[in-house]
Each structure stands twice: as structure tokens, then as C-alpha cells.
Amino acid sequence: MAALTITLPDGSSKELELGKSFSDFVQNQLPFLKEKALAVVLSDGRTVDLSFVPTENTKVTFLTFDDKEGKEVFHHSSAHLLGMAVQRLWPHARLTVGPVIENGPGFFFYDIDFGDTVITVDDLPKIEAEMAKIVKEDLTVKRWELSKEEAIEKFKKENEPYKVELIQGFDAASVSLYGQGEWYDLCRGPHVARTGQLKAFKLTAISGAYWKGDSKNKQLTRIYGVSFPTKKLLDEYIFLIEEAKKRDHRKLGKELDLFSFQDEAPGFPFWHPKGTVLWNTLASYIREECFRRGYQEIKTPAILNSSLWKKSGHWDNFKENMYFTDIDESEFAVKPMNCPGCCLIYKYHMHSYRELPLRFMELGNVHRHEMSGVLHGLFRVRAFTQDDAHIYAPLEKVESEVEDIIDFTFDVYKKFGFTEFKTFIATRPEKSQGSDEDWNLATQALHDALKKKGIEYGIKEGDGAFYGPKIEFNIKDSLGRLWQCGTVQIDFSMPNRFELDFTASDGKKHAPVMIHRAIYGSLERFIGILIEHFEGKFPLWLNPIQIRVLTVAETHSDYAKEVYQDLVMQGFRVELDVRNEKIGSKIRDSIMKRSSYTLILGDKEKEAGSISFRRMGEEKTETVSRDGFLSLLKGELN
């Protein structure tokens, strides 16, 4: 009997009887994937269902929930599960779109027109119960195609006006539908083979949404959900979500009195005294590390003439994110980035190859126009400070500079206890400037540097800056979440636009290559990440409140003030609590404030000249001499 050759990712090949599907192939040839395979990627790049019947030899990759694309298939199928359950419960409900999403209160959602029926969070358990029934039925998921005209007629008869409107907007002559049991929907797919694979799910939120995002259109009900192949994975996710809520930096920022946002300046953070200590500590640390590595600090103006931004390329590529103002009848812009101002400082002097690489660092405050709907605590603000650096180097030293920056970046992250990283190269975006040759040179230099350092990395096609490709550094926090922070960008464009040069060893003028570098990325966002990573329980060197000195009774106030003053003179950040309150109440307050050490001073300590203390998170009390406590603190800081 005729058979096709199916080649697997490892290069091995197996036969599939002509006319059989990939589902048959998995069943017979790869039984270990029987419960895991979700879809198939063909050698031509198409992703198809397991029910697909190949007609020619092909190389395949079977997608599972471990793959990003596999998760998308799973979550998209879960949206169909939600849609089917809703229409079983409310037959009059009209479905619109149910996409997979990366950021939001779920992995997928469905926008639904319930007519005059009001759906609330109280209805979600009922929908979940119906979804569970459909999973238990283990319905086969089927795909078929109709001509555009047939599909329009079909959905008109079913009174699905939103589907009709969508199909009318398609250019294709035919459309695909997916169905399970008595239910079907307009969809490109692919989908899982059976509803029984969608074992674990939870509906997470409900909100309003306008059809096609236009406020002139009807408001729909948006239902969000998450899903997993096992209940264990779902339970782990729910635990992490609850833990993340406890660690939310906006909540802890308020409790610890670190920062606030005010109606008078939406999207602009106000740093309170303790938050300012945290901010300054981060700034001082990165500044000292830069000085150790040969950087020179600069400061550039916040407002510069619009002609500068036209020259740099920001006018054409970033104008919609900028703020503008008029000064003396000329147009100026508030800087969204620090690099053009740094170029003016470089250009102010003549340079020789002997000076290069020239490394400028700037803790530069920038402003960017963000829509109010995307503002999110310290993670998305309209004003923030970049730990920016711009390095001007001859071409032959670019790769070694990038390697040094990679080492610098990981050294900084490890200082904060981050040990797991994910790295990407982001390539040329559609909206960009510069020649293909320069982009290719810059991108290859990033590849070579990462390979030389032995760092595994992925590719983000089209995600580079408009002036150059970049390396993106992602850090994994204590909850296993990835945060994109640092970047290294190679820029041939801006030095040419600003006519920057240096005198080379041959006596001729050459343009330097400009390397943009940030490690925190944004101090504000990095602080938000740290708050959630540590749950506000900062290490001693970083903590705004390193020590709190408590008295057992008023008679111990003089000794407490003496200890307090001694610690302050030693450079520690200390708070003194001599209130006439019970010591238990004072200790609880100290726990809430998350001080690294709580000192409890009573008769015994006063008479012996000693200190009794508790470490953050511990109930055990230890007693040492005052010199012994100082040695302990200094040892921890070193």
C-alpha cells in the first residue's frame, strides 16, 4: 500500500499510509504524543490540525502545550469551548471574536452580544459548569470550508450578524469553519482534535468592549479565561496569580509609603521619602559600577529644539510618543530619549582614535506620551529615568564592547538575586532608518558577541529600535515571570546624521559606531519589578528602612536614642520608635514596615549595653553587643 515519508525534527523518518491523517500517524508511530500533540507545523511553514491528511512527503513538528504556538492552539480552542457553552446557556447570544492574548486578565477572551441580558461575574461559575460538560462529552473537533457566499448565507440564517460582517470584509473566495457537536464558528484554526483535551480552565474576568474597538459601535460583554491541559498546572497558575496580587507593586508601594500617583499628574510618579531612598540607592549603585568600568557621567537638557529630533530621526519615527512646547516662537520637544543630546556633547570636541571607546552614562529623565488606558503603576508611566549609556567606538572594537556590556548586565542582575535569564536579538523593524549593509553588520556583531559569551538566545523578528538592532535581556523573578529590562543597541545611523567623527590612526576622519546601552532599562519600572520580586522585603543594602529601634518602656528611651544616633552616624537608615505603646504593637508595626532588623531595647539591654534584635521574617530574638551588631551589619553588606 502506498505510503508517504514523514520526517521528524531529529532527522528520523517514518511512513504514513496514503489517505491517513496526522492523528493516525501519532496513534501508530508516536504513541507517547497521543495525549500531548495539539497541532502540526509542516515543512512549508503552515500549521494544521491533527486531522489534516497530507498528500506528499513532508518534514513536521508536532506542537504541544510546551510550545508557544501549541499554547496558542490550546487557548484558541478554549475560546471556542467558552463560546459553545455561552450559546448553549443563552441561545440568543451572538458571538463576535475570540482571540488568544498575551497580556491581560486571561489567555483568551470572547466578545459576546447578549442583547438585553446582563451578564456578571456571578454567571461565570454557570458557564464554567457548561464548559466542563462539553469537555466530558469529548466531542470531535471538525473543520470544513465554504465559499464566501455560502458562509454569508449560512450565518444570516443563524442570525449571526457579526460573523456576516466579518466574512464580508474578507478578500478570500472561501472561509473555514470549525465545529464540535451541534455548534460551529467561523475560524482559521488550527484547533485541538477533541474537546476532552481542554481539561482545566477558569474564567477570570468580565468587562465591556466595543465591537471593533470603536465607541460608536455597540458595547459587548468580554469574558476572559485561562486554560491548561492538567488541573495541576491550573492550580499552580492560580496560586501564582494570587501570590502576584499580594505582591502587586502598586499595593505594596502604598503600604510601604514608597510612591503615589496623583490626579494632577496622571502617569507621573511622585516619590515619597522612603521611595526616594530606594531610587537613590539604585542610582548610586549603577553610577558606581559605571565609574569602575570607565564611564563618564553627563547630563543633557529635558527640552530641545524640534530641529534636533528631525535630525536624529525621532520626528519621523517617534513623533506620536513625544510632547511639544513653544519657546520664543520656536517649536521644542521634551526628550523621549537621551541619545541625541549625548551626540551633541560628543560633537562638541574633536576626538582621536586613542580616546575611543568613549563611554558616556546618563541617568536621564525622559517623557513619553502614553495613552491613559495603558498606564500601569511604575510599569507604564509617562516620565521615567533611563540608566542610559552611549558608547562611541571604532568598528573593530564594537564586538568587544558588546561583550563587556553583556558581562556588566549580568553582574548587575545577580547583585539583586536574579539568576535566570532569557536573551533575544531583536531585528530590523518595518519603520527604520539606515542602510541594509549597516543593519547587517550591526546584527552580526550582536550574534557574534552572544555566541562568544556562550549565551543561548532567541530572535524577535522586526522588534529592533528604528535606528538599530538590539539585544534584549529578560530576567526571571521569584514567581517565575520574565521581565524585559536591559538592552544593547548598535547604531550606525545617528553618528552619520549628526556628522560625528574621530581621527583614525591613518590620519583620516571616520564615523564612530554608537552603542546604546541600558541595564535597568527604567529605574521606575525596575523598582516596580524589585518590589514584586522581594514582596517588599528588600535586602539590607537596598532597604529604605534597614533598622527600627523599639523601646519596651519609656524608661529605655535615652538608651534607644543613643543606639539610634550611633547607627545613623555609621551610615545606616534607621527609624526610632519610642512611643508609649505595648512592645507587641510596635513589633507588629515594624513587621508591616518590613525593616531588615528590629531592635528591642529594655532593662536587660540598657544595663548590659547590648542589643536584642530580630531579623526580618524571623520570630527568634538574638542578643549581641553593640560592636557585635555593627560587625554583623557590615558583614552582611560586604
Buried (B, 14 or more C-beta within 10 A) or exposed (E): EEEBEBBBEEEEEBBBEEEBBBBBBBBBEBEEBEEBBBBBBBEEEEBBBBBBBBEEBBBBBBBBBEBEBBBBBBBBBBBBBBBBBBBBBBEEBBBBBBEBBEEEBBBBBBBBBBEEEEBEEEBBEEBBEBBBEBBEEEBEBBBEEBEBEEBBEBBEEEEBEBBBBBBEEEEEEEBBBBBBBEBBBBBEBBBBBBBBBBBBBBBBBBEEBBBBEEEEEEEBBBBBBBBBBEEEBBEEBBEEBEEEEEBBBBBBBBEBEBBEBEEEEEBBBEBBEBBBBBBBBBBEBBBEBBEEBEBEEBEBEBEBEBEBBBBBBBBEBBBEBBBEEEEEEEEBBBBBBBBBBBBBBBBEEEBEBEEBBBBBBBBBBBBBBBEEEEBBBBBBBBBBBBBBBBBBBBEEBBBBBBBBBBEBBBEBBEBBEBEEBBBBBBBBBEEBBBEEEBBEBBBEBBBBBBEEBEBEBEEBEEBBBBBBBBBBBBBBBEBEBEBBBBBBBBBBBBBBBBEBBBBBEEEEEBBBBBBBBBBBBBBBBBBBBBBBBBBBBBBBEBBBBBBBBBBBEEEBBEBBBBBBEBBBEEEBBBBBBBEEEEBEEBBEBBBEBBBBBBBBBBEEBBEEEBBBBBBBEEEEEBBBEBEEBBEBBEEBEE
